[in-house]
Amino acid sequence: FFYLLDSKNFSSNLKARMSGLLPARVSQEAFDEVVKENMEDFEMGPGEAVEDAIKQFKSQGVTLDNLDLSVPTDEARAERADFLECTARLDSCVQSDGTVSLPSCPVPASSIVSSLKTITDLCSPTSANGSVYRSLLVTNAAIYTLMNLLGVSPPGEDADAVLIATVKALRVLTKESLELKDSFVAFERVNTLLSSRLSSATITGALLALVKVSCKNAENNKGYFMKSGGAKSIMKAIDAHPSDPVVLGEACFCVNTLCKFDDFRKEMSSAHENAKEFNLLGIVPALLKVTDLSISTSHTKLAVAAMNATRVLAVNDEIVQSIVACGLLSRTQVQMSAHLHDSMLCGAALGVFRNVSGNDEIKSALCTDGSLQVMLEAMRKHTASSTVAEHGCGTIAAMALRKPENVEHIFNCDGAAALLLSMRHHPTVVPVQRQGCLAVRNLIARNQDKKEALTELGVEKVLKDAGRYQGAVDEAYAALRDLGFEASVTKFDADTGQVVKTQMFGDTKANFNKSTVASNEIGRKIDENARPANECVKY
């Protein structure tokens, strides 16, 4: 029943299991049977029986992270049997070619919906054994049955009910399990549904929510979705439902997810290219309409979604210029001023300010049009928000970079004090500390006269506290050095926690090894080391 799925991705996953790249597993039933055997045949107590079973399987290289390792009870067995019965019922509805036709199903649509609800509830994070049931969907391949149910036919109320229940189940599963998320390969089917069911706001919103969840922290999934026409599907959804806050919000969330690098298992990301593709399709004017709707309806959550999408799109100067030219940046400024009490909205607005500040003209304009003052007021008002702190510090760092006149504006608005206030309120949040250190460096790089003012604000201690974290140590060290403070790098033993070495900057003379040695015998050495080709190549 893999007809509707991406056979290439499923094939690579299967090959990985066969070659041992993925861990070996056993079913819950097999584990429980070994425990039962230990208790009945070897007269072990419940605890000893479980411990022995765990030892047996681990000695064979089997991972047990997908199992309930407690002593099996009648209640647990009954619940598991109900779960397996539901998956078997759903599997019986899938034809040999992978299609699902309700008239041909051995059970009614209501039974399918009920089974999907049971699976969703048992796999949810609130379920005591949710992780066990989610892993079971991988081991018995039931996740592929769920993906085939996305193709349920013929269209009608029953099919819509099954489809919505299926999408909800997949959304819960892919959100809670990275393995299930990596197994999700039905993006072509999702894009087909986004086109064929476009008239239904409920189904469109649910499908976009599934895309958002299944692509978050999953670079491969982002690639599959975009290559199957995902960007066009999202744009069509926005055009088809211009006044539906749910659809528009989910569409914005999708753009934010697809244009952001968040899968750190991968070295490369398609986020930049995805942003450019959305720009070519006209996403900026579309976001302007979404923002206008949020303003007219005072829908702050929709405004936040639009701002977050705008922020990740600002990847090059062309897009930044279009954001400014169409009025999207000015709308962001208006929204922030009107909702200064909303920390979430302020954080989203500051994220936009931060990313567009890569343009020298725009960041200078933000320093003089009142945006800087509103930003600093938000930083002082929402000291508990790490998002406001990070984007605020990052924006100050960008504004101050190579712009001495902007630094003057920042100090005139007491921006340095707001910067250090944010760093003090989030001493363990590394992104805040790193951006704060960068901001300090940029503030004094071309404005040496500001060192005394920063010193009076207590910048030395703040920077030294920031230097305790690996993600901010280099920036803190450089800022201390630029300010003229004594700075050192202390190395600790990872096991004992004891100081291994403290080195002052500039104390140790660099020791360069020679990489070349003068010689007139290079020709002779080449001849001596040369070998016939047939000695170098072995068949």
Secondary structure by P-SEA (a helix, b strand, c coil): cccccaaaaaaaaaaaaaaccbbbbbcaaaaaaaaaaaaacccccaaaaaaaaaaaaaaacccccccccccccaaaaaaaaaaaaaaaaaaaacccccccccccccccaaaaaaaaaaaaaaacccccaaaaaaaaaaaacaaaaaaaacccccccaaaaaaaaaaaaaaaaaaaacaaaaaaccaaaaaaaaaaaacccaaaaaaaaaaaaaaacccaaaaaaaaaaaaaaaaaaaaaaccccaaaaaaaaaaaaaaaccccccccccaaaaaaaaaaaacaaaaaaaaaaaaaaacaaaaaaaaaaaaaaacccaaaaaaaaaaaaaaaaaaaaaaccccaaaaaaaaaaaaaacccaaaaaaaaccaaaaaaaaaaaaccccaaaaaaaaaaaaaaacccaaaaaaaaaaaaaaaaaaaaaaccccaaaaaaaaaaaaaaccccccaaaaaaaaaaaaaaaaaacccccaaaaaaaaaaaccbbbbbbbccccccccccccccccccccccccccccaaaaaaaaacccccccccc
